[in-house]
């Protein structure tokens, strides 16, 4: 899973805990979308998390 190119957010790791309290490894992936973004006047495809997309839309 990729990281967000804007904020650097990546996957987090932890455990699934069942009713019997058994622990198994799991990971929470970031909601990363691929977008076209103008960076220094050049259009690039970048990976951006959904939270950064919402923040960018609010700024417009």
JOLINTA-V391059 format. One record per backbone hydrogen bond with DSSP energy under -1.0 kcal/mol. CO is the residue of the C=O (numbers start at 1). NH is the residue of the N-H. If there is no record, write none. Layout:
BEGIN
co=CO nh=NH
co=CO nh=NH
END
This chain:
BEGIN
co=4 nh=8
co=9 nh=4
co=12 nh=28
co=14 nh=26
co=16 nh=24
co=18 nh=21
co=22 nh=18
co=24 nh=16
co=26 nh=14
co=28 nh=12
co=30 nh=32
co=31 nh=50
co=33 nh=48
co=35 nh=46
co=37 nh=44
co=39 nh=42
co=42 nh=39
co=44 nh=37
co=46 nh=35
co=47 nh=5
co=48 nh=33
co=49 nh=53
co=50 nh=54
co=51 nh=55
co=52 nh=56
co=53 nh=57
co=54 nh=58
co=55 nh=59
END
